[in-house]
Amino acid sequence: MARVFGNGKRWKKDCTQVSSSRHPALLRGLFVCLACRGARRRAAALATLLVAATVVVAAHTYFQDLDAVVIQSPEKYRNLYATDDTFRLLYSRGHTNLSTYVLGLAAGFLTYHWQQEGKDMSRFKKYRWFVWLCFPWAWV
């Protein structure tokens, strides 16, 4: 077992790195929640964060001369996450994952707004099977 997973020092280092890179993103979300009370201000702040996140990833890709698309093939799976610079420098850092965090925050705000408004979602129940069938299409 120790041969497969190692002695735990590397896993502890990786978890600490991921945790420390996620905290600034959480603080940005908290700032948006507390500073932007109105819906228009919140939408403007989220749009600004989304544009900034896109610019940051584009700048990283351009200035560090990384691949814009990560092409995964069976032979690259063996060491993609350990040796590929594009994954290591872009996809594992917190500030480069800000765009997905902002989209999740926007979806949360929209859901909260719909709950407070009392929006009737019963007419959309007929589409639930289509939504659940979208997940298996990811593997096709």
Order of alpha helices (4+ residues) and beta strands (2+ residues): alpha-alpha-alpha-alpha-alpha-alpha
